[in-house]
Amino acid sequence: MVPFKIRDIEISPPLILSPMAGVTDYTFRRLIKRRGGVGLVVSEFISVEGLTRNNPKSKRQMRFDESERPFAVQIFGGQPERMAMGAEMAEEVGADILDVNCGCPAPKVVKNGGGSGLLREPARLETILKEIKKSISIPLTLKLRTGYTESTINVVDVAKMAEQCGVEHIQVHGRTREQGYKGLANWEIIRQVKDAVSVPVSGNGDITNIENGMKRWSEAGTDGILIGRGAMQNPWIFRQFQDVLEGREPYQPDVSEKKAVLLEFFEMCLEEMPELVALGKMKQLAGQFTKGLVGGAQFRQTLYHSHSKEEILDNIASYFEAVGRLSGTAAPAEAETEMAWSCELDSADLSAAA
C-alpha cells in the first residue's frame, strides 16, 4: 500500500476522494483536502452536453484551487465528439487528469448513453476513449461499475479494452448499475480487474471506516481506494487511513474540532453561493456528518427545520454545548443515552420543530 503514479503524477497517499454528484464541488473538496491524507480529488461528474453548449453551471463545476492538485475533472456523455470536446476544455482549465464516468446509474444519465449505460455498448465506449485520447495530452482515466446488471458483468473485458485505448488508471465501483447504491460491493471482481491489466487499479464501495477499508483493500490488492460517502460522515477519514498506513494511531478529532469543521464548511458555502443554497449544502453534509453521534438524529431534524444563517449557527452552538456538557460523563447504555440527550437537548432549545 504505497503511492502509485498515473503517468508522472504521484498519488500519495493512494487515497482518492470519489466524485459524487452534488457533493464534491469546489467547497467540499477544499474542506476535505484541508483535513489531510487525500492523494487525489475529483470534480463532480460534469455533462459534456452542458460544457460544449456553454452552460454556466457546467463550466463552474470545473473550477478548482491550486491547493487541490492533483485534480481530476470527470465528464460524462454518450457522443464521442462531445466527449472529446469536453475533455479538451478540462485540459484547457488546467486539470491534471481527465476522468470518464462509466459508472453513474442515474436513469437520466443512462438513457442518453452516458454513465454506466456505456457498459452496454463497449464499442461506443471504445470510440469515445480513442477520440478523447487523440484530443488531450493529460492522462486519461476511467471509472467503471462491475457491469450493467448481475447477469451482464463485463468489467474485466471493458478494463482490458480501456487499457488498449490508452487509459492510465482504472477505478472500479464494486456494484453493478442494477444494484445502484444498494447491496455489498463485490471486491473479488475488483481484484479480477487488478489481475487482468497492467495499469493502476483503484477500488470503491462500502468504505466508511478504517477497519472495513483496510480489509477490502487487502482482499482486492488494489493500488488505491476511493472514498465517497465515508468522507461526508467523517472528513478526517483520509488522514486516519494515512496514519494507519504509516504506522500511527488514527487521528481522532475532539468535539470542538467537529463543531469547527461544520462552521468552516458553512462559512465556505456562504462565500461561494446564496444563503438559501448554502443552507441546503449545510443540511446535506450534516445529514451524513452526524450519523452515529449521540443526539445526532434530533440535531439533524433541528437543522432541517432551520431557515436562516442565524438559526443554523445557533443550533450548532447549542448542540455542541450540550455535547461538551456530557462528554466527560461515563457512557450510559444506548437507550439511556438517547433519553439523556433528549432531556439535554430540550433544555438547550434543540427539540425538533413541528
Disulfide bonds with the S-S distance in Angstrom:
none
